[in-house]
Amino acid sequence: MGKLAVFVEGYTELLFIDRLITEIGGENIVTEHREIIGGGKSGKVPRVAKITKAAKFEQNKNFFVLIYDCCGDK
């Protein structure tokens, strides 16, 4: 199974990349969405990654795409 991780800075980009990858790959792709929260320069808030759309793995899928929403450009 081929794997790809894409990092975007906002929810709109996440939706765009998800739609683009789905249109290109069709039924052969499984996608998972995650969101990274916290971890600013001060270090007071820990960085947490939460799953916003879990992947449903099936035997006939050839590619797995993980899309991270970094919630900003910092």
C-alpha positions, -999 to +999 in steps of 0.1 A: +000+000+000+014+034-010+013+061+016+013+099+014+011+127+041+000+162+031+002+192+055-022+221+050-027+253+070-065+254+071-098+235+067-105+249+033-072+235+020-079+202+037-112+199+018-096+209-015-068+183-012-092+156-001-114+163-031-085+165-055-069+132-043-103+115-044-110+127-079-076+116-092-074+082-074-110+072-074-119+042-054-083+031-048-076+056-020-083+058+017-080+092+034-077+102+070-079+138+084-060+150+115-058+184+131-028+197+150-037+220+179-014+239+203+023+239+206+029+277+203+063+294+208+058+297+245+055+260+249+028+263+276+002+245+255+011+210+245+008+200+208-020+176+202-030+158+170-066+146+169-083+125+143-112+144+126-120+117+100-108+082+106-098+060+077-117+028+070-092+003+057-103-023+032-083-050+013-089-036-022-074-001-015-040+007-029-031+040-013-034+057+021-034+095+023-031+113+057-040+150+056-029+171+085-046+205+092-019+225+110-045+253+118-024+282+106+010+289+091+030+291+123 
